[in-house]
Amino acid sequence: MNIYYLTLFPDMYEGVLGASILKRAKDKGIVDYHMINFRDFSGDKHNKVDDYPYGGGAGMVLKPEPVFNAMDSLNIGDNKRVILMCPQGKPFDQKLAEELAEEDNIVFINGHYEGYDERIRTLVTDEVSIGDYVLTGGELASMTMTDAIVRLIPDVLSNQASHQEDSFSTGMLEHPHYTRPREYRGMKVPEVLLSGNHKHIEEWRHEQSLKRTRERRPDLLDG
Ligand SMILES: C[S@@+](CC[C@H](N)C(=O)[O-])C[C@H]1O[C@@H](n2cnc3c(N)ncnc32)[C@H](O)[C@@H]1O
């Protein structure tokens, strides 16, 4: 998979994409990350990428030219999802992460400033929000999405089964986990987990998962 980030702040990605699972996925040749600074495509001798909003109002607006020009430079044809990071977009969730993990090319367009020229929306296949709050720019949001997507691509995680049991993948929240020691500061590991009886352990985990989901996210059980 190739992932392209149209951004004014390419440096923001270095730490996140250069560590842990995202780095490993790149090292294994499963995914490649491409940062495109759309200031390089401003088509303006002063490299200006923003301007005042028509009609007045606070803040600056991202101009269409740098984004259209940067998109033209990609040369990846139609086999792509183009995602506009947008607090007004559809909420990002595990189902969308699973869908995007099957794509060959993903392009993230990261807004900044007060917003972007409305005509930029004609370039995109999806408008996505990572939650009901407003970030300064789309970079953190596209990194969050990248993390959720890349770990789902086959062979990225060494234990492929682990993400299939994750919260949301099963439609519920995951069960609690325990490791050594058996007792810590008076808190004991539930006996069933020490029993070696796999059927009982599975039943206990399923009950715990259901209980957690009912308590914390009853909306997931609707229907
Ligand atoms: C300061 S925000 C602009 C918000 C815009 N004025 C509005 O009210 O909808 C700048 C950029 O950050 C990104 N962004 C902010 N919050 C986001 C969110 N919750 N999800 C995805 N992207 C977000 C978008 O690309 C947005 O264009």
The ligand as a Tripos MOL2 file, in Angstrom:
@<TRIPOS>MOLECULE
LIG
   27    29     1     0     0
SMALL
NO_CHARGES

@<TRIPOS>ATOM
      1 C1         -8.9250   24.4470   12.5120 C.3       1 LIG1
      2 S1         -9.5800   23.1490   11.5190 S.3       1 LIG1
      3 C2        -10.8580   23.9590   10.6110 C.3       1 LIG1
      4 C3        -12.2170   23.7320   11.1750 C.3       1 LIG1
      5 C4        -13.3300   24.3950   10.3850 C.3       1 LIG1
      6 N1        -13.2860   25.8350   10.5410 N.3       1 LIG1
      7 C5        -14.7040   23.8960   10.8350 C.2       1 LIG1
      8 O1        -15.2830   24.5190   11.7170 O.co2     1 LIG1
      9 O2        -15.1760   22.8490   10.3400 O.co2     1 LIG1
     10 C6         -8.2990   22.9150   10.3500 C.3       1 LIG1
     11 C7         -8.2130   21.5410    9.7090 C.3       1 LIG1
     12 O3         -7.8990   20.5430   10.6560 O.3       1 LIG1
     13 C8         -8.4400   19.2950   10.2490 C.3       1 LIG1
     14 N2         -9.2840   18.7980   11.3510 N.ar      1 LIG1
     15 C9         -9.6560   19.4900   12.4520 C.ar      1 LIG1
     16 N3        -10.4180   18.7580   13.2610 N.ar      1 LIG1
     17 C10       -10.5320   17.5370   12.6920 C.ar      1 LIG1
     18 C11       -11.2160   16.3440   13.0440 C.ar      1 LIG1
     19 N4        -11.9270   16.2420   14.1540 N.pl3     1 LIG1
     20 N5        -11.1130   15.2860   12.2020 N.ar      1 LIG1
     21 C12       -10.4040   15.3750   11.0480 C.ar      1 LIG1
     22 N6         -9.7420   16.4880   10.6630 N.ar      1 LIG1
     23 C13        -9.8110   17.5650   11.4630 C.ar      1 LIG1
     24 C14        -9.2090   19.5370    8.9650 C.3       1 LIG1
     25 O4         -8.3940   19.1840    7.8780 O.3       1 LIG1
     26 C15        -9.4630   21.0250    9.0560 C.3       1 LIG1
     27 O5         -9.6410   21.6090    7.7940 O.3       1 LIG1
@<TRIPOS>BOND
     1     1     2 1
     2     2     3 1
     3     2    10 1
     4     3     4 1
     5     4     5 1
     6     5     6 1
     7     5     7 1
     8     7     8 2
     9     7     9 1
    10    10    11 1
    11    11    12 1
    12    11    26 1
    13    12    13 1
    14    13    14 1
    15    13    24 1
    16    14    15 ar
    17    14    23 ar
    18    15    16 ar
    19    16    17 ar
    20    17    18 ar
    21    17    23 ar
    22    18    19 1
    23    18    20 ar
    24    20    21 ar
    25    21    22 ar
    26    22    23 ar
    27    24    25 1
    28    24    26 1
    29    26    27 1
@<TRIPOS>SUBSTRUCTURE
     1 LIG1         1 GROUP 0 **** ****
